[in-house]
Amino acid sequence: MTKLLLIGGGHAHLSILRSLLHEEISDLQVTLITSSKFQYYSGMFSGFTEGLYDEDEIRIDLESLCTRASVSFIEDTIISFDPMQKVLLGFSGGIYSFDVVSFDIGSGVASDLTQNVGLNIKPNYRFTEQIKEFRSSESPVIIGGGSAGVELAFSTSAWRKKQSLKNPVTLISSSPLLHSYGNKATEKIREIAKYHNLVYYENEQIEKLKNSIIITDKDTEIKYSAIMPVTGPKASSLFQQALLSTDANGYLLVDDTLQNADYPYVFGAGDCVSLAGYPNLPKNGVYAVRQGPFLWKNIKRLITGRPLVPFKPPKKFVSILSTGEKHGLFTYGDLVIYGKWAWSLKNRIDRKFMNKHL
Ligand SMILES: Cc1cc2nc3c(=O)[nH]c(=O)nc-3n(C[C@H](O)[C@H](O)[C@H](O)COP(=O)(O)OP(=O)(O)OC[C@H]3O[C@@H](n4cnc5c(N)ncnc54)[C@H](O)[C@@H]3O)c2cc1C
């Protein structure tokens, strides 16, 4: 019997669990080990923040899904890994051995602020508790002008407007807003920000904090009562500690078959890996989802001794950002369109995704 361990209940592993609802593989024992019984879906974080969805609508019950897929479920956080001995150690003290292992553990937040004053929405199962504290705080400040920071700024503003909370939300970005989406998206999001009374600072960074005041590198002073850093992803220390090959930022290095070159029985997908052939691939759920079917196919091929197939990431992908009050910004390459229909489309796609796990 081959023992397969799936570490982390991220998007690619969800896809494997969905496949196992209908597939029966002889001589394979599959176990999911993940930090929480629930997987929270970040596509619906903005809607939860704004009060459009309940907690149960934005999370997947992994334990129940595993039971239905004939997969053993263990709630634990992996803290150490020996790829040579093929064992993992959990925070609970549990020791887990395997023949084949796959990691889909996501990423953390790249900010020192999460260690002290800042709130931290990662891992994802902390999101609801953290955002509830943040959105009702007197002077909430978001750090990070990428898609996640922008979505949370708009949805927090929309929620506060409904609660008649007067103080605006402030967003501080070290680059132009939505910089990686191109100029058209940046200009459009600035326009929407003005309409929603969002206070934002671009090309500024926090220099220091003093008596509930943020002082930026341009000497701007911003009052804060809660800080939420959403400053891009940070790798888990697990892979470097295990002396596995990683990229310069500590992400597990995998080739296009999603295997680590040193240990072909170690697979990985989603935010926690770096693809050797595509080092600049953005970390987002879209790629994690797309990798899922390749990951599953290749794990089965390795076990049965067949050649593995390469994953080729698409060059462009559709993105829809919620901008509050059921409006959205749709982007695909250079195409940027804003409107109510974009949010409705996003809502339909997100709900359809969640319904696949019921
Ligand atoms: C506010 C916000 C909005 C976003 N919106 C979008 C969007 O609309 N579209 C999009 O494509 N991307 C979006 N993203 C990015 C997206 O959330 C991530 O890129 C995506 O979740 C990565 O998926 P993943 O499968 O790699 O890991 P995750 O979804 O992060 O899942 C990781 C899993 O591993 C578990 N885990 C973590 N560490 C361990 C451990 N040591 N041991 C065991 N289990 C562990 C966690 O509990 C979790 O179940 C958003 C991010 C944020 C913050």
The ligand as a Gaussian input file, in Angstrom:
#p B3LYP/6-31G(d) Opt

LIG

0 1
 C       -7.721000      39.278000       0.781000
 C       -7.204000      38.354000      -0.283000
 C       -7.935000      38.184000      -1.432000
 C       -7.464000      37.347000      -2.439000
 N       -8.232000      37.189000      -3.549000
 C       -7.810000      36.386000      -4.538000
 C       -8.599000      36.199000      -5.710000
 O       -9.695000      36.771000      -5.851000
 N       -8.100000      35.389000      -6.686000
 C       -6.904000      34.750000      -6.552000
 O       -6.506000      34.024000      -7.473000
 N       -6.141000      34.897000      -5.463000
 C       -6.557000      35.694000      -4.444000
 N       -5.777000      35.858000      -3.331000
 C       -4.519000      35.099000      -3.202000
 C       -4.864000      33.695000      -2.724000
 O       -5.471000      33.740000      -1.455000
 C       -3.666000      32.780000      -2.594000
 O       -2.791000      32.951000      -3.672000
 C       -4.176000      31.330000      -2.582000
 O       -5.018000      31.125000      -1.462000
 C       -3.043000      30.364000      -2.556000
 O       -3.589000      29.088000      -2.541000
 P       -2.791000      27.884000      -1.966000
 O       -3.507000      26.664000      -2.422000
 O       -1.362000      27.996000      -2.333000
 O       -2.822000      28.018000      -0.378000
 P       -3.932000      28.472000       0.667000
 O       -5.229000      28.733000       0.019000
 O       -3.317000      29.566000       1.470000
 O       -4.098000      27.185000       1.590000
 C       -3.056000      26.720000       2.403000
 C       -3.576000      25.659000       3.333000
 O       -2.500000      25.060000       4.038000
 C       -2.765000      25.027000       5.449000
 N       -1.439000      25.137000       6.088000
 C       -0.629000      26.219000       6.105000
 N        0.542000      25.908000       6.718000
 C        0.460000      24.609000       7.057000
 C        1.346000      23.698000       7.703000
 N        2.566000      24.070000       8.086000
 N        0.923000      22.431000       7.937000
 C       -0.299000      22.027000       7.538000
 N       -1.177000      22.842000       6.910000
 C       -0.808000      24.113000       6.673000
 C       -3.705000      26.194000       5.677000
 O       -4.474000      26.009000       6.832000
 C       -4.544000      26.139000       4.386000
 O       -5.560000      25.162000       4.508000
 C       -6.224000      36.683000      -2.295000
 C       -5.488000      36.851000      -1.129000
 C       -5.964000      37.664000      -0.124000
 C       -5.138000      37.845000       1.123000

